[in-house]
Amino acid sequence: MTKYHAHEAVLATGPDTGNLPDAADFHAGIPAELHPLIVGPIRAPGEQGGVRYASYVFLPEGEDSWVFPTLDGDAARDLFVQRIKDWLPGFEVVRVEYGAKPESDEARRDAAAWDER
């Protein structure tokens, strides 16, 4: 099998209502080893147009991937995104993917180097 690195993070930003859930509120149904990767709320230091903003982040799990993307991380991120949408109206969510894709030249070089080990 081909080995390569792929990462995915989720960033959600929206209005700080003053009554936002803590990161621990997102933990139910998410594997315990991924709990430290959920951070927030991170409150912006000032206001923009009379609105103060806050953000939540689900950081990448940082593991090597034999299958792209990793299933446990994907399911956890999907649940996180669904909770943001359900609990925090007005928040915008972006998923950021980076690292080698399986079809990239970098991934093929990494796989060849891995196979030589």
N, C-alpha and C positions, 0 to 999 in steps of 0.2 A: 504494500500500500504506500501511497505517497504521503509524506509528512510535510507540513508547511505551517506557518504561523498566520493566524487570522484573528483579529480583535474586533469586538463590537462594544460600543458604549451607548448609553441613552442619557440625554440631557433634556430636562423639562424646566421651563421658565414661565412664570406668570405672576399675577398680582399677589402681593403679600397682604392677606386679609387680617393678619394678626392672630389667626386661629388655624394654623397649618399643622398637618400631622407630622409627627417625628419620623425619622428613618425607621425606627423599630416597628412602627405601625404597618410598614410594608412587608415585614418578615414572614407573616403567615403564609404557608404554602411554598416558600422559597427555601432551598437547602441551606442549612446553618452555615456551611463554609462560604456561602455567597453573601451573608448578612453584612460583613464589614465593607462590602463594595457598594452598598446603598448609603448615600450621603445626602443629608439635607434635614431641614431646609437651610439653605445658605442664603441669608438675607443680604440684599444689595445695600451698600452704605448710604445711599441717598435716594432721592425721588427723581423720576423722569416724567415731566408733564403732570405732576401731582400724584403720580402713582409710584409706590414702592414695589420693587420686584423681589422675588425669591426664586431659588432654583433647587432642583434635586438632580442627583447624578447616580447612575448605575454604572460603575466602572467595569472595564473588561476583566474577565476572570484570569487572563494571562496564561492559559495553559496551551500546550502544543495541541494542534488539532489533527486527528486522523480523519475525521469527517468534518466537512465545512458546512455550516457552522456547528458548534457543539450543541447537542440537544438540551442538556440541563440548563446551560446558560441561556439558550434561546427561550425555553419555556419560562424561565424566571424573568427574563427581560420582558416577554410578552405580558406576563402577569403584572409586572411593575407598570408598564405602559397602560394597561387596562385600568389599573387603580388610579393612576394619574388622571385619566380621562373621566372616570366615575367620580372621584373625590374632589378634583380640583378644576372646576369649569374655568375656562379662560387661560389655562396653561397650554403652552405649545410644546410639542415633543419632537425631538430630532434623534434619529439613530445614526451613529457615526461608525462606519466600518473602515478599517485600515489594516495594513499588513499585506502579505502575499495572498493572492487569490490562486486557486488551484490551476487555473489556465495561464497564469503569468510566467514569464521567463524566469523570474526570481524563484517562483515555487518549483519550477522544473529543475533549476540548479540546486536548490536546497534538497529536493528529493534525491537527486543523483548523489550528492555528497552524503546524505543520510544512508542511502543504500550501500555506499562503499564502506561504511563502518563495520 
